[in-house]
Amino acid sequence: MALTDTAIRNAKPKEKPYKLSDERGLFMLVHSNGGRYWRFKYRFGGKEKLLALGVYPDVPLKDARERRDDARRQVAAGIDPGLQRKAQKAAKVSCAANSFEAVAREWFAKYSPNWVDSHSSKIIRRFEKDIFPWLGNRPIGEISAPELLTTLRRIEGRRALETAHRALQNCGQVFRYAVATGRADRDPSGDLRGALPPTRPKHHASITEPKAIGAMLRTMDGYQGSFVTKCALKLAPLVFVRPGELRKAEWSEFNLDAAEWRIPAARMKMREQHIVPLSTQAVAILRELHALTGTGRYLFPGARTNGRPMSENTVNAALRRLGYKGDEMTGHGFRSMASTHLNEQGWHRDAIERQLAHAERDEVRAAYNYAEHLPERRRMMQAWADYLDGLAAGAAVIPLKPNAA
């Protein structure tokens, strides 16, 4: 006799579980706690088996019968519905573990400890914003080059071409990691070479003409804002480190008696300790600043709290206040300024590159450690500070050559 909805609703729990039978192998198992579970009994390979079909009332009688009939058709076709379900679950688990997002996060967790925080946060934000929403759930081994290109076109479409190129580069790293770990057969990003328009080289605005440099230094010396900001402005051309490295500088990194600043690897873009020899002019600025901020952690604490460094926009904002537009000079521009003149003055290229803490592309040069060329770099940094003093004084300065130093 077939079950009815009324019979199911009126079924009361008993001390022990019991069955309410329907037709063709379907029955309901009523538990002592009141739970009602659909089951399908069938024979496959000479053995009696049970298949769970859901819980009442989430699965009503009509739906339970449809699920039973689907399972019966599988049995008739020579398919064990129980084993089929296990295989589907296993496939879902495998698919989730091998999805692009899962592999990308695994790759990120493996390599991000070697990156500075700002770099790693940009990469994971790029994935979460521009890649995961469209490719995150896809099995990484099934993603094709056209599919990846479609995702990159969305980024290009909002005029973020450089971001699209960086996303392509990061996706390629993930695909190659998937190939290496057996989750994919090939890297489709390689097929997209030339598919995105080339980016225009990005140059940081910088003043390099000697007279203009002298005028800027005199203008900076007359800065009427915060004394801490003024010191950062005056120190920037003397040390020409990256703006983030300057604003986050900590007093514990400095040895003024030895005229040396050692930036720990954790704060460097290339994850290698960096030595900055300090000229007498730089030491003088730092000793004056120490009287004001030396009891705290940062050389340049934020305006609202000493527990954080100054804003990343502070130096650029000060330059704007002095009348220099964004396409004329930036905090990063002091690096270009120093590089241009030091190369023109004949200083050893390796010493300049090491002082700029640039990544080496040449394997031989990459073998140099953070202290390489340090004696010459000390002479170079003092000669550079003296040269800037001459420009600021408005004198006809003859560049100090390395042999003269």
C-alpha angles and dihedrals in degrees: 000000000000122000122249131206089243092055091049094049092048095048110116125204116254135199090269130031115266139184133247105198125214125176135298097013100317119127140155121236111212112202125208089248091059097258115143118206129185117226133181119208116204141154123237127171090358093303129109113236139178128222123196112228102182142277128294130265091020086059108038124205094266093053092045090056091050090052090048091051091050090052091048090053089053091051090049089052091053095257122130103224092203093055090042091056092049090051091051092050091049090049091052092050091048091047092051092049091048098041117125091249094050093050092043092052090047090051091047093050090051099049107024094080086071093055132078114256095250092054096046093046091053092052097049092044089051091053094045095047104036110019114026096057090063107023104020097097096040119105102255093225092058099051111113130206093250090051091052091046091053089057092048091049089062089060092045089049092066089053094255095129095152090052089051091054092048091048090052090051092049092046089052090055090052093047092050089050089051090052091049092050096045099252096112137025099218146002110254093189089078089066090061096066105136094009093110121059112255118261123240113248110261114225124188110232110253140170112228106158106107097227091047090050090053091050091049093050091052090048091050091050088059095051109143099197132088115338090225091054091046090054091050090051093050094044096048098075092043096056100022094200122152113287092245091052091051099046092047094048114138127207091232088068094060133086104184094179090057090039092232139127117198113194110201119239092246090068097044124094091228094043094240127118111257127208119209113191108214123224120220088255092055092048090051091054091047095050090052091048092047090065088063106034104013094105091060134065101254131056089214108032121187120269093245103037138018090215093077133045124250119285119278088240096054099094094042090048090052090052089051089049088055090054101261113134124217092255091052106048140354136178088258090052092077087072092055090045093054094042093051096051098038090053091047090050091057103250115159109279093223092053091051094047092047091050090050088050091228122171111254118233094186111081093216093051090045089064090070113105129221093273097050114132090005097149091052091043090055090053091044095051092050092046089049092052091049090049091052090049089055092050091049090051089055092236125146094261122203108207111249107240121214093248090053090052 
